[in-house]
């Protein structure tokens, strides 16, 4: 698995390490009410799964609350 140096992914990685989690997805809402997320998985497969779940949840939240 390639290391992702993004500060947002680093925050998700730190959360995973602190709380002994294998996958983490962090959603945030900006001042302009736009949303974003960062995901982390402990290995390549878990990273891919976290991204897939994050993409799905992002779409659902966007459809429900931001359209």
Phi, psi and omega in degrees: 000134179282139177286130178258116183277001181305134178300327179290319176293323177299321178296318177294320178297316179299318177300314180301316180293317183294322185250015175054054179249148179268336176221144178219138174229122180246122175258147176219154178240127181275170180304327180274010180070012171284153182244156175207167176212160173231142179231156179217140172226143186293340176216179185302314181294316180292325177298315179297317179295317178300319178295317179298315178295316179301316178300316180297311181295319178304312181299316181294316179296315179300315180296318186282321191243343189236014177243000000 
